[in-house]
Amino acid sequence: MKKLVYLISPKRSKSLAIAQGCFLLIVGLLSTIFVMTNNSGYGMTQRIWNSFAGVGGKMAYPYLSLEERVVDLDNKLSDSGSSFGASELDSLGSGCSYDRPELVRAQPLMRAVVVYFSVPQLNVYLDQLKWCMRSLLEMMKNEPPLWRTDMVVYVENITLPHLLDLGCSTTARQNSSEPFRCILVEYIRIENRKLTVNSTEYERDAVTQLKEYPYGESIMPLAENPTAYANYDYVIRTDLDVFFTPAFAKWLPPHCAFISGSGGYGDQYNMQKLAHVANYSGIYFNTTVWNIGSTWIGPPALVAKVAERTVHWMIHLSKVEFSPKMRTMAFWSMAAMWPEWHYGVLSMYGAHLAINEILQLGNKYPFQKTDLDHPTTSQANCTTDGPIHLHTYQSPEYFSKYVFTERRYVGDNALPTVLNSTRCCDYAGYIAADSLNMTSFELAIRLKTAKLALDERNPAIVLGTQF
C-alpha cells in the first residue's frame, strides 16, 4: 500500500491554524452560554427550607416561592388574627399611614428589633446585647406612650442563664399594652445541622456552601422562621453591636418604605460582578446604587422576603462565583481579595441582589437609604435630631467595641459617667459603660417598668389590644 503524503504550504498552514482558533473560540462561547443558562435556571428554581427545629432537625415547612411562603404563613397566622397577605404586600407604600406621624404616634405601634445571638461568642455578644438593650431603655424615655419596642433574639440555646437573667423568654407578646419583651427563638447553627439521605438540595447547599461563613447566621433565621416577628408593625433587622438613639423614639419609616443604611463593600469590580450575576439570572439591577447597609427596617413580610432571597443569593454566589479555596475561612479571613470580591461580605452581596430583585430599588416597593449604621466614632449630634442608630465598626478609634471588650477604657481613657448626647461617640461610650454598671437583673427590671408610670396615668393603655 502506498503512503499518501500531503504537502501543506506555509500559507495554507497559517490559514488552518486560524480556522482552528476560530473553532475553539466558538466552542468556548457556546460553553459559556450553556453555563449561564444553567446558572440562571438554578437561580430561578432554588428552594429554601424552613429552620431546623427540635430533635433530628425536623423542618416546620419548606421555603418555596415568595407567593407560596406568603400563603403558607398566612395560614399559620390565621388563628392569631394577624397575617401576611399577598394583597397587603402588593399595596405596600400606597396610602401609607406613616405619612400622618402625629396620628400614628397617638396610637399603639409595635416594633421588633430582630437579632442573632452567637453562644460560642458568649462574652462578646453578651456585652453587645446588654448595651443594645440599655440603649433601648434610654430611647424609651422619649417613645410615645402607646408604642412598644421588643427584641426578638434567635439563639441556639433558649435556656441560656445569661439571657434568662436579662428577662428573656420564649413567651411571645400577647397584647399591645404589655411592657418590653425579649423573646427567644430557637435556631440551629449551620455547623450543627446534620444531613441525611432525605435532606433537600437546599439543606445540602446551605451546609456545604455556608459552613465556613458564620456571618450568614445573622440573616438565615429571619428567612427560615419569620413567624417570630410576623405580628409586629415593622421590624428592625440589625447586628448586635449597635445602639439606638433618642432620635429613634418617635421615628417612622418614611412612606412605609423598606429602609437600609450604608455599607462599605462596594467598588467598581464587585458592582460589575453583581450586575453580571443579575443579568444572567434575569433579575432587576440598578447600577447606580452602591453599598446597601446591613441594617434593614421594613414591614415583616417584606423583611422576610428580602431575607429569604438574601440566603438564596448567598448560596448561589458561594456555589457559582467563588472557588472552593476562596470559600475557606483560612483564605478569606486574610482579606486577600478585599475589596474587589471578598467572601467575608457574602451576606452584603446577597442582600444587594435580593433588594434589587424584590424591591426593584423603589420601582416595585418603596425603598430608601437613610442614616442607619452611623459610626460610633462620630462626633455628630446624637440627640432627638441626630441619627437613629449607631453601629460599631472595625476601628480602634473611640468608641471602639474592641477596646471595650478588652476593658481598656480606663484611667485617662475612661468612658463617660454622665450622659452626653452632643457627640455620638460619647453617647455610645456612656451607654456601654452604664450597661456594665447594671446587673442583668436590674436592666431587665428597668426595661419592664420603663412605661409603668405612663400606664398608670392612662387606663386605656392597661387594657391594650390583642396582639
Secondary structure, 3 states (H helix, E strand, C coil): CCCCCCCCCHHHHHHHHHHHHHHHHHHHHHHHHHHHHHHHHHHHHCCEECCEECHHHEECCEECCHHHHHHHHHHHHHHHCCCCCHHHHHCCCCCCHHHCHHHHCCCCEEEEEEEEECHHHHHHHHHHHHHHHHHHHHHHCCCCCCEEEEEEEEECCCCCHHHHHCCCECCCCCECCCCCCEEEEECCCHHHCCCCCCCCHHHHHHHHHHCCCHHHHHCHHHHHCHHHHCCCCEEEECCCCEEECHHHCCCCCHHHCEEEEECCCCCHHHHHHHHHHHHHHCCCCCCCCCCEEEEEEECHHHHHHHHHHHHHHHHHHHHHHCCHHHHCHHHHCCCCCCCCCCHHHHHHHHHHHHHHHHHHHHCCCCEEECCCCEECCCCCCCCCCCCCEEECCCCCCCCCHHHHHCCCCCHHHCCCCCCCCCCHHHHHHHHHHHHHHCCHHHHHHHHHCCCHHHHHHCHHHHHCCEC
